[in-house]
Amino acid sequence: MGFQCLGGKKKVTFNPIVETFEYVSWDDEVEDEEENIAKSIPKMSSSLEDQSDFDDDHEGLVVNDVYEGDGIFEKSRKRRISGSAFVNPLLNPRIMEGISVSGEVGGAGGAYSYNALKKLDQLWSGICSAQTVVQEPQQIVSSIRGIFDADDKAVDTFDVLVCGGTLGIFIATALSSKGLRVGIVERNILKGREQEWNISRKELFELVEAGVLVEDDIEEATAMKFNPNRCGFEGKGEIWVEDILNLGVSPAKLIEIVKKRFISLGGVVFEGYSVSSICIYEDAAVLQLAEGDILSSRLIIDAMGNFSPVVKQIRCGRKPDGVCLVVGSCARGFKDNSTSDVIYSSSSVKKVGTSEAQYFWEAFPAGSGPMDRTTYMFTYVNPQPGSPKLEELLEEYWDLMPHYQGVSLENLEILRVIYGIFPTYRDSPLPAAFNRVLQFGDASGIQSPVSFGGFGSLTRHLQRLVTGIYEAINEDFLDSYNLSLLNPYMPNLSASWLFQRAMSARQQSNVSPDFITELLYVNFQSMQRLGDPVLRPFLQDVVQFVPLAKTLGLVMLTKPQLLPSIFKQVGIPVLLDWSGHFFMLGYYTFLSTFANPVIRPLLSSFPSKMNYEWKRRLEAWKYGAGLDYKR
């Protein structure tokens, strides 16, 4: 018996033997490999009656009863055998078998193989099982007293070296436009992935202001525009907005444009090179590449993503405080495809293996065709043994997505499958731990703990960082103290931790299963009543004191009965910690509003070091209060 589905650009007939799986990965650490590890998976007989031996050896399997038919499973139902483990080796391979794996790239979202998924799940399992105590990771960065002697070494010298090119290309180009000599080290070919980034035009225009793009480039890189945008809450209601994440930008095209500009400005790209070690001297940062080459620079920018080895060294291998798990796909066959979902909350907490999870969704029209649509399912978890794996979530996704989007799987052509893990830490952004080394993008933790992907936060902070880095290089303020002023404490980012905790399903919680959806809907209703100045910044991950205070006040007045459940859901210690950040959010708002106008005119009279420090403080007040937001 065979099974037929549409995959990629061809019709594929599947035999009931698992052979190859193909996926798209968002993990910067996962490397592409060609070997087919699916050979190690037990072969499945052609009927469920013949699977008794397999089932006996794998207690707790969920097995698909599959019936022959056209499309992706004409009929499919699940029967739970026993136990709580969720393993299904049938559904994923049959959907993925025909997906093309050509065009794999580096960076987040660039790997397409099942082997990359297995590695990512192994990494995730390691995070979940890790002890909370710090470990001794590999030492990538070391400090050496003295001056670097380059006379007897083949060295190329730069003002700035950027490690990691997918997002690093943006800050590298902005710094090159200011006349600095900049190099990029990228272990793969520097090009963008196929899967689009969703962002608003206002946010994308920040790249123009930073000197990375010209305005015409925005139109060239934009693959799709759509409106309106929905915030939906299953069984509760929905709210519609305009121009929120309403552009689908092609990373492949955008990075191609920026890369050409970078090279035209004199930038140098080292493709196919990996970082081996970084030695910090008194006058230089020296980068040793795995291929044997040595590069020297005044400053190294670490743009190697969530799993940067430098960040791992700084954090001593510490387990993340929270993680966002994401799965999804881009598929063809959606007839109603003119609107997007900024967020859609499932009605209640669901059981996944031995854990509980609250599912959220996003959906966007894709630029590859009028009936192409990307859907994401994501959940927030506290990493611990028993946390759901990405493969388990993918199985859940295939079950739930058709109901969510009102389609049938058999009518869809799956173009890409997407998955990723996004760790977050309470003590973010990450201050510089070494002289002459600065984290940037996801590596710095500057993104909101409730977002997955750091492109939006990159555009927001790029101009601030470029200005500060340029001044630090010109004045030689490259010690860890002065570099830390570029990644300062931001109370609005720390205050966002309460939102992630409130949206995470707590194990063995005694709150209602639909409490999270109810809480979100009440908050969004309150923000809608308070108007766009409250709702729109929040939807773009910008938390501000006055809008937040108004929202919380209105929720407490209109739904006081939710307060006991809020205390149960997030916990008293978390609320007390959050209260301190909320107070600091108000304090930063006051300083930026009233102290900034008094101090700024005096900056020109300050000595250079004092001038640099106070500029950074004024920026921290402004950005830490969310007052950089432009309507």
C-alpha positions in Angstrom: 0.0 0.0 0.0 1.4 3.4 -0.9 0.5 7.0 0.1 0.4 9.9 -2.2 0.9 13.6 -1.5 1.9 16.7 -3.2 5.4 17.9 -2.0 7.6 20.6 -3.5 6.9 20.8 -7.2 6.2 17.1 -7.8 3.7 14.4 -6.8 5.3 11.8 -4.6 4.2 8.3 -3.8 5.2 7.2 -0.3 5.8 3.6 0.7 5.1 2.9 4.4 8.8 2.6 5.1 10.4 5.7 6.7 13.3 6.8 4.4 14.1 10.5 4.5 12.6 13.5 6.3 13.4 17.0 5.2 12.9 20.1 7.3 13.8 23.8 7.6 15.7 24.7 10.8 16.0 28.1 12.5 19.0 27.1 14.6 22.2 28.9 13.9 24.2 26.1 15.5 22.8 23.2 13.3 25.1 22.3 10.4 23.9 20.7 7.2 24.8 17.1 6.7 24.1 14.7 3.8 23.8 11.3 5.6 20.4 9.9 6.0 19.9 9.0 9.6 16.4 7.8 9.0 17.9 4.4 8.3 18.2 3.9 12.0 14.4 4.3 12.5 12.5 1.0 12.7 10.8 0.1 9.5 7.0 0.1 9.6 5.0 -2.7 8.1 2.3 -1.9 5.6 -0.6 -2.5 8.0 -1.4 -1.7 11.6 -2.2 -5.4 12.2 1.5 -6.3 11.4 2.8 -3.7 13.8 2.1 -5.5 17.1 5.8 -6.3 17.7 6.8 -2.7 17.1 4.1 -1.4 19.4 5.0 -3.8 22.2 8.5 -2.6 22.1 7.5 1.1 22.1 4.9 1.7 24.8 3.1 4.9 24.6 3.2 5.4 20.8 0.5 7.2 19.0 -0.1 5.4 15.7 -1.8 6.8 12.7 -4.4 4.6 11.0 -3.6 5.6 7.4 -5.8 4.8 4.4 -4.7 5.0 0.9 -5.9 8.0 -1.0 -4.9 11.0 -3.1 -3.4 14.1 -1.4 -1.8 14.2 2.0 -3.8 11.4 3.7 -7.4 11.1 2.5 -8.2 9.8 6.0 -6.2 9.9 9.1 -7.1 9.2 12.7 -5.0 8.6 15.8 -5.4 5.9 18.5 -3.4 6.2 21.7 -2.1 2.9 22.8 -0.8 3.5 26.3 1.6 5.7 28.3 2.2 9.3 27.7 5.0 9.5 25.2 4.1 11.0 21.8 6.0 9.5 18.9 4.7 9.3 15.4 7.1 8.2 12.7 4.5 8.2 9.9 3.0 11.6 9.4 6.0 13.8 9.1 8.1 11.8 6.6 5.1 11.5 4.2 4.5 15.2 4.2 8.2 16.1 4.0 9.5 13.5 1.5 8.8 15.6 -1.6 10.1 18.9 -0.2 13.1 20.3 -2.1 16.2 20.8 0.0 18.1 22.9 -2.6 19.3 26.3 -1.6 20.3 25.7 2.0 22.0 28.6 3.6 23.6 29.5 6.9 22.0 31.4 9.7 18.6 31.0 11.3 16.2 29.3 9.0 18.8 28.1 6.5 19.0 24.4 7.1 16.5 22.0 5.5 17.4 18.5 6.5 15.9 16.1 9.0 19.4 15.6 10.4 19.4 19.3 11.4 16.1 18.8 13.2 17.5 15.8 15.1 20.5 17.8 16.1 18.3 20.7 17.2 16.2 18.4 19.3 19.3 16.9 20.8 20.5 20.3 21.7 17.1 21.1 23.2 17.1 17.9 25.2 20.5 18.8 26.5 19.3 22.2 27.6 16.3 20.6 29.4 18.4 18.1 31.2 21.2 20.5 32.2 21.7 21.4 35.8 20.9 24.9 36.9 24.4 25.2 38.2 27.0 26.8 35.9 29.3 24.6 33.9 32.7 25.2 32.4 32.2 25.5 28.6 34.8 25.7 25.9 37.0 28.8 26.3 36.7 30.7 23.0 37.9 34.1 24.3 41.1 34.7 26.3 42.9 37.8 27.4 46.6 38.3 26.9 48.7 41.0 28.4 50.9 43.0 26.1 50.9 44.3 22.5 50.0 42.1 19.5 53.0 41.6 17.3 51.8 41.0 13.7 55.2 41.3 12.0 55.8 37.5 11.6 52.2 36.5 11.0 50.1 36.7 7.8 47.4 39.0 9.2 44.6 41.1 7.6 43.7 44.1 9.8 40.3 45.7 10.3 38.7 48.3 12.4 35.8 45.9 13.1 35.3 42.2 12.5 31.8 40.8 12.6 31.4 37.1 13.3 28.1 35.8 11.8 26.8 37.4 8.6 23.1 36.7 8.4 22.2 39.6 10.7 25.8 40.9 11.1 25.7 42.1 7.5 23.4 45.0 8.6 25.6 46.5 11.3 28.7 45.8 9.2 27.3 47.8 6.3 26.2 50.6 8.5 29.7 50.9 10.0 31.3 50.7 6.6 29.2 53.6 5.5 30.9 55.7 8.2 34.3 55.0 6.7 35.4 52.1 8.9 37.2 49.1 7.5 35.0 46.1 8.3 35.2 42.4 7.7 32.6 39.6 8.1 33.4 36.1 9.0 30.6 33.7 7.9 31.0 29.9 8.1 28.6 29.4 5.2 27.8 31.3 2.0 26.4 34.7 3.0 22.9 34.7 1.7 19.4 34.8 3.1 16.9 32.0 3.5 13.7 31.5 1.4 11.3 32.0 4.3 10.2 35.6 4.6 10.7 37.9 7.5 7.5 39.7 8.6 7.8 43.3 9.6 6.2 46.7 9.2 7.4 49.3 6.8 8.1 51.8 9.6 10.5 49.3 11.2 12.2 48.5 7.9 12.7 52.2 7.2 15.1 52.2 10.2 17.6 50.5 7.9 17.4 53.5 5.6 18.1 55.9 8.4 21.1 53.8 9.5 22.6 54.0 6.0 22.1 50.3 5.2 19.5 50.7 2.5 18.0 53.4 0.2 14.3 53.7 0.0 14.0 52.0 -3.3 15.6 48.9 -1.8 12.6 48.4 0.5 10.3 48.0 -2.4 12.7 45.6 -4.2 13.1 43.4 -1.1 9.4 43.4 -0.2 7.7 40.2 -1.5 4.2 40.7 -0.1 2.0 43.4 1.5 -1.3 42.6 3.3 -3.9 44.1 5.5 -5.8 43.9 7.9 -4.0 42.0 10.7 -5.9 40.0 13.3 -5.4 39.3 17.0 -7.6 36.4 17.7 -8.6 34.4 20.9 -10.4 31.2 20.3 -13.9 31.2 21.8 -13.5 34.8 23.0 -13.3 37.2 20.1 -10.9 39.1 17.8 -9.3 42.5 17.3 -8.3 43.8 13.9 -5.4 46.3 13.3 -3.7 47.8 10.2 0.0 47.8 9.2 1.4 45.5 11.9 3.9 43.0 10.6 2.2 43.5 7.3 5.2 43.2 4.9 6.7 39.9 3.8 10.4 40.7 3.2 12.6 38.3 1.3 15.8 37.7 3.3 17.4 36.3 0.2 16.8 39.5 -1.7 17.4 41.9 1.2 20.8 40.3 2.2 21.8 40.2 -1.5 21.2 44.0 -1.7 23.0 44.8 1.6 25.9 42.5 0.7 26.5 44.3 -2.6 26.4 47.6 -0.8 28.8 46.3 1.9 31.3 45.2 -0.7 31.0 48.4 -2.7 31.9 50.3 0.5 35.1 48.3 0.8 33.9 45.6 3.1 35.4 42.2 3.0 33.5 38.9 3.4 35.2 35.7 4.6 32.8 33.0 3.5 33.3 29.4 4.6 35.4 30.3 7.6 34.7 29.4 11.2 35.8 31.0 14.5 38.3 29.0 16.4 39.4 31.4 19.1 39.7 35.1 20.0 42.7 36.5 21.8 42.3 40.0 23.4 45.5 42.1 23.5 45.9 45.6 24.9 45.8 47.0 21.4 43.9 44.5 19.3 41.5 41.6 19.2 42.9 38.7 17.2 40.6 36.2 15.6 42.0 32.7 14.9 40.0 30.9 12.2 39.5 27.2 12.2 41.1 27.1 8.7 44.4 28.6 10.1 44.0 32.2 9.1 44.5 35.1 11.5 42.6 38.3 11.4 43.2 41.4 13.6 40.8 44.2 14.5 40.2 46.9 17.1 36.7 45.5 17.9 35.0 42.1 17.3 31.2 42.0 17.1 29.6 38.7 18.0 26.6 38.2 15.8 26.6 34.4 16.0 23.0 34.1 17.3 21.4 32.5 20.2 23.9 29.7 20.5 27.1 31.8 20.1 30.1 30.0 21.7 31.2 33.3 23.1 27.8 33.8 24.8 28.0 30.3 26.1 31.4 31.0 27.7 30.1 34.3 29.2 27.0 32.6 30.7 29.1 29.6 31.8 26.7 27.2 30.0 23.8 28.3 32.2 20.3 27.0 31.4 18.0 29.6 29.8 15.3 31.1 32.0 12.7 30.5 29.3 12.4 29.2 25.7 10.0 29.8 22.8 9.5 26.6 20.7 8.3 27.2 17.1 7.1 24.9 14.4 5.3 25.8 11.2 5.2 25.6 7.4 4.7 27.5 4.2 2.1 25.8 2.1 0.2 26.4 -1.2 -3.6 26.1 -1.4 -5.1 28.8 0.8 -8.0 30.4 -1.1 -8.7 33.1 1.5 -5.3 34.6 1.8 -5.5 38.4 2.1 -5.2 38.9 5.9 -2.7 37.9 8.6 -2.8 36.8 12.2 -0.4 38.7 14.4 -1.4 36.4 17.3 -4.1 33.8 17.7 -4.4 31.9 21.0 -5.8 28.4 21.2 -8.6 28.1 23.7 -7.0 26.0 26.4 -3.8 24.3 27.6 -3.1 21.0 25.9 -1.2 17.9 26.9 2.0 17.1 25.0 3.8 14.0 26.1 4.3 14.4 29.8 4.1 18.2 29.6 1.4 20.8 29.2 1.6 23.6 26.6 -0.4 26.6 25.6 -0.4 27.0 21.8 -0.3 30.3 20.0 -0.4 30.9 16.2 0.7 33.4 13.6 -0.2 33.3 9.9 0.9 35.5 7.0 0.4 35.5 3.2 3.6 34.5 1.5 5.2 36.2 -1.5 5.8 33.1 -3.5 2.2 32.8 -4.8 -1.3 34.2 -4.3 -2.4 31.0 -2.4 0.8 30.6 -0.4 0.6 31.1 3.3 3.0 30.7 6.3 1.6 29.5 9.6 3.5 29.2 12.8 2.6 27.4 16.0 4.6 28.4 19.1 4.6 27.9 22.8 6.6 29.2 25.8 8.2 26.7 28.1 10.4 26.5 31.1 13.3 24.1 30.0 13.1 21.0 32.1 13.1 17.2 31.7 9.9 16.2 29.9 9.5 19.4 28.0 7.9 18.8 24.5 10.3 18.1 21.6 10.0 19.8 18.3 9.0 16.6 16.5 6.1 16.2 18.9 5.0 19.8 18.3 5.2 19.2 14.6 2.8 16.3 14.9 0.5 18.5 16.9 0.9 21.2 14.3 -0.3 18.9 11.4 -3.3 17.9 13.5 -4.3 21.4 14.6 -3.4 23.7 11.7 -6.2 22.6 9.3 -8.8 23.4 11.9 -7.1 26.7 12.7 -6.9 27.8 9.1 -10.1 26.1 7.9 -8.4 24.0 5.3 -7.7 20.3 4.6 -4.2 19.0 4.5 -5.0 17.0 1.4 -5.6 20.2 -0.5 -2.3 21.8 0.5 1.1 21.6 -1.2 3.7 21.9 1.6 6.6 24.1 0.4 8.7 24.4 3.5 8.6 23.2 7.1 10.0 25.6 9.8 11.1 25.0 13.4 13.3 26.5 16.0 14.1 27.1 19.6 14.6 30.6 21.0 16.2 30.8 24.5 15.9 33.9 26.6 17.5 35.0 29.9 16.3 37.4 32.5 19.6 39.2 32.7 19.4 40.6 29.2 20.8 42.5 27.3 24.1 40.9 27.8 26.8 43.4 28.9 30.3 43.1 27.5 32.3 40.6 29.4 35.6 41.2 27.6 37.5 44.2 26.2 37.1 44.6 22.5 34.2 42.1 22.1 30.5 43.1 21.9 27.4 41.0 21.4 24.9 42.1 18.8 21.5 40.9 17.7 20.2 37.6 19.1 23.6 37.0 20.8 23.0 40.1 22.9 19.5 39.1 24.1 18.2 42.5 23.0 15.0 40.9 21.6 11.7 40.7 23.5 11.3 37.4 25.5 7.9 36.9 23.9 9.2 37.2 20.3 10.9 34.6 18.1 13.5 36.1 15.8 15.4 39.3 16.3 15.1 41.2 13.0 12.5 43.6 14.4 14.7 44.5 17.5 17.7 44.8 15.2 16.1 47.5 13.1 14.9 49.3 16.2 18.4 49.4 17.9 20.7 49.6 14.8 21.1 53.3 14.6 21.8 53.6 18.3 24.4 50.9 18.2 26.1 52.1 15.1 26.5 55.6 16.5 27.8 54.3 19.8 30.2 51.8 18.3 31.6 54.5 15.9 32.3 56.8 18.8 33.8 54.1 20.9 36.2 53.2 18.1 37.2 56.8 17.3 37.8 57.6 21.0 39.3 54.1 21.8 36.7 53.4 24.4 36.8 49.7 23.8 37.1 48.3 27.3 34.3 46.1 28.7 32.9 48.9 30.8 32.4 51.3 27.9 31.2 48.6 25.6 28.6 47.5 28.2 27.1 51.0 28.0 26.0 49.9 24.5 24.0 46.9 25.9 22.6 48.5 29.0 19.8 47.5 31.4 16.4 48.2 29.8 13.5 48.0 32.2 10.9 47.6 29.4 12.7 44.5 28.2 12.9 43.1 31.8 9.3 43.9 32.4 8.3 41.8 29.4 9.3 38.7 31.4 6.0 38.8 33.2 4.2 38.4 29.8 6.2 35.3 28.9 5.5 33.8 32.3 1.8 34.6 32.1 1.7 32.9 28.6 3.5 29.7 29.7 1.5 26.7 30.8 2.6 25.8 34.3 2.8 22.2 35.2 0.3 21.0 37.8 -1.3 24.5 37.9 -4.7 24.9 39.5 -5.8 27.6 37.2 -8.5 27.1 34.5 -7.2 25.5 31.3 -8.5 28.5 29.3 -7.1 31.1 31.7 -4.2 32.2 29.5 -6.5 32.9 26.5 -9.0 34.7 28.8 -6.2 36.8 30.3 -4.8 37.7 26.9 -8.3 38.6 25.5 -9.1 40.9 28.5 -5.7 42.7 28.1 -6.2 43.2 24.4 -9.7 44.4 24.9 -8.4 46.9 27.4 -5.7 48.1 25.1 -8.2 48.4 22.2 -10.4 50.6 24.4 -7.4 52.8 25.3 -6.6 53.3 21.6 -3.7 53.0 19.2 -1.1 54.8 21.4 -1.5 51.8 23.8 -2.1 48.9 21.5 0.3 49.5 18.6 3.6 49.8 20.5 2.7 46.6 22.4 2.1 44.7 19.2 5.6 45.7 18.0 7.3 44.5 21.2 7.7 48.0 22.7 6.6 48.3 26.3 6.0 51.8 27.7 5.1 52.9 31.2 2.0 54.9 30.8 0.3 52.5 28.3 1.2 49.6 30.5 -0.1 51.3 33.7 -3.3 52.2 32.0 -3.9 48.7 30.7 -3.2 47.0 34.0 -5.5 49.5 35.8 -8.3 48.9 33.4 -8.0 45.2 33.7 -8.1 45.3 37.5 -11.2 47.6 37.3 -13.1 45.5 34.8 -12.0 42.0 35.7 -10.9 41.9 39.3 -11.9 38.2 39.5 -8.8 37.4 37.4 -6.3 38.6 40.1 -6.2 35.4 42.2 -5.5 33.3 39.1 -2.8 35.8 38.0 -1.1 35.3 41.3 -1.3 31.5 40.9 -0.1 31.6 37.3 3.0 33.7 37.6 3.8 33.3 41.3 4.4 35.9 44.0 8.3 36.0 43.6 7.9 36.8 39.9 5.4 39.5 40.6 7.7 41.1 43.2 10.6 41.0 40.8 8.5 42.4 38.0 7.3 45.3 40.3 10.9 46.5 40.6 11.3 46.6 36.8 7.9 48.3 36.5 9.1 51.0 38.9 12.3 51.4 36.9 10.3 51.7 33.7 8.5 54.6 35.2 11.8 56.1 36.5 13.4 55.8 33.1 10.3 57.4 31.5 10.7 60.4 34.0 14.4 60.7 33.3 14.0 60.6 29.5 11.1 63.1 29.6 12.4 65.6 32.0 16.2 65.1 32.7 17.2 64.5 29.1 16.2 68.0 27.8 18.3 69.5 30.6 21.4 67.4 30.1 21.6 67.1 26.3 22.5 70.8 25.6 25.4 70.4 28.1 27.0 67.4 26.3 29.2 69.4 24.0 31.0 71.0 27.0 31.8 67.6 28.6 35.2 65.9 28.2 35.2 63.2 25.5 34.9 60.2 27.9 32.2 61.9 29.9 30.4 62.9 26.7 30.4 59.3 25.5 29.1 58.0 28.8 26.3 60.5 29.1 25.2 59.9 25.5 24.9 56.2 26.3 22.9 57.0 29.5 20.5 59.2 27.6 20.0 56.5 25.0 19.4 53.9 27.7 16.7 56.0 29.3 15.0 56.6 26.0 15.1 53.0 24.6 14.7 51.5 28.1 11.4 53.4 28.5 10.3 52.5 24.9 10.2 56.2 24.0 12.1 55.6 20.8 8.9 54.2 19.3 7.7 56.1 16.3 4.1 56.1 15.3 
